[in-house]
Amino acid sequence: MSRTVYVNGEFLPEEKATVSIFDRGFLMADGVYEVTSVLGGKLIDFEGHAARLARSLAELDMAQPISHEDLLAVHRELVARNAIDNGLVYLQVTRGNPGDRDFVFPDPDETPGTVVLFTQSKPDLRDNPVAAAGIKVISIPDQRWARRDIKTVQLLYPSMGKMAAKAAGAGDAWFVEDGKVTEGTSNNAYIVKNGRIVTRELSNDILHGITRAAVLRYAAEAQMEVEERAFTIAEAQAADEAFVTSATTFVTPVIEIDGVKLGAGTPGPVATRLREIYIDESLKSAL
Ligand code: PDD
């Protein structure tokens, strides 16, 4: 069945929706994106994603092409029109179509940004068998650009990381830079030792995960100890448990790193509990 998608102010059937070949998102990866999950037909952490979108746009000197109010309305409309129960809304904003290829940014008054949104249905999002089993990760060098705090659509290297993980029989790859883990290909990375949760501190080296912010808040509220600092693969392999967070995986346990099982090699109690808390708490403020 054809989905309804949104392109620059219009709701269209997906096969009628088009973007110019001169769009800078296509030619230069000059665009930013957000992924907001949907549970029970409601948007999880919408406000966090909207705030990060505004920050990504500002960091790249891009104009905000759609108001906050309209953004929420479009998200909701797409969820309703496509009858999404569990799934996600993908949003992309690019610097638009200046009519030619040029390295210089176009004048935003003459070239409006392109705004595209679509939904993806994921019936298993909540009761995900992958989360129940936990994932294996491999480590690879972090060869992305140095502004990973901006959520750009330059996802070639993360895709290569996912492919390397797949080839190794793993579920994901953790990037390592200067001997320390930065994050996963599309998630933030954590270890747990003696009940203490350790995750890299915020900087330009990692994406400031919206799920990360919520999980750390809930962990603190549940009197769990949290330390924000970088860790090595060796420290992670010696940890009691590990996990990753993102909008689409919530909290997902990691059971093996570079072939070394963590603890019993099954999802740990801290990750399992945090997944439950995250889903329960975020549903309370879902829009
Ligand atoms: N990825 N780090 C990276 C590199 C990411 O791509 C993501 C999200 C995260 C987690 O951020 P959040 O909790 O706000 O989703 C961390 C999305 C889900 C994606 O690319 O599909």
Residues whose N, C-alpha, C, O or C-beta is under 5 A from the ligand:
A	BS01	PDD	V35 E183 G184 T185 S186 N187 N188 L207 H208 G209 I210 T211 R212 T245 S246 A247 T248
